[in-house]
Amino acid sequence: MYGIVTQNENGPCPLVAVANVLLLKGQLGLPNKAECISERDLLQCIADCLLRLKPEGLNEGDALNYEQNMSDVLSLVPSLPRGLDVNVQFNGYILLLFKSIMIQFLYQLLPYRWYDFL
C-alpha cells in the first residue's frame, strides 16, 4: 500500500505530482510514515531520490554529462512548489527532470473558458 501527498491549499504544484509518481513507483519514502511533511522536507526527499537514481556503469564522458544534467535538474527542484513554465517543445531541464525520475509526461492544452462562447 502506498500513501500519496496532497496539498492543504490549492495551486499549481508539480511538487505534489512528482512526489506522488515517485511514491506510487516505490522509489520515494516519506520519513517515519509521516502524515504531514513540510515543503522543504519533501523537496529534500525528492532531491535525495534523484541522486539515488544515478545509472551505473557510465563511461567518463557520459558520467560528466550526467553530472551536469543532474546539477541542472537539482537547481530546478526548488521551483516545483510554485509551478513550472513548461516549454511546449519540451526541451531543456524540465524534460530532463521528468526523464531523470522516469516519468512519462503527457499534457493537453485547453482553451480558456471564454472561448466556449465564441
Number of C-alpha atoms within 10 A of each C-alpha: 4 9 13 14 18 14 10 6 6 7 10 13 16 16 23 19 15 17 23 19 17 20 18 14 13 11 16 18 18 18 12 6 9 9 10 11 13 8 15 10 12 20 21 14 17 23 17 13 17 20 16 10 12 15 10 7 8 12 9 9 9 11 15 12 13 16 14 12 17 20 13 16 21 19 12 14 18 15 15 17 16 12 12 14 8 12 11 9 7 11 10 13 19 18 17 17 20 14 12 18 19 13 15 8 9 5 6 6 6 7 8 7 7 7 8 7 5 4
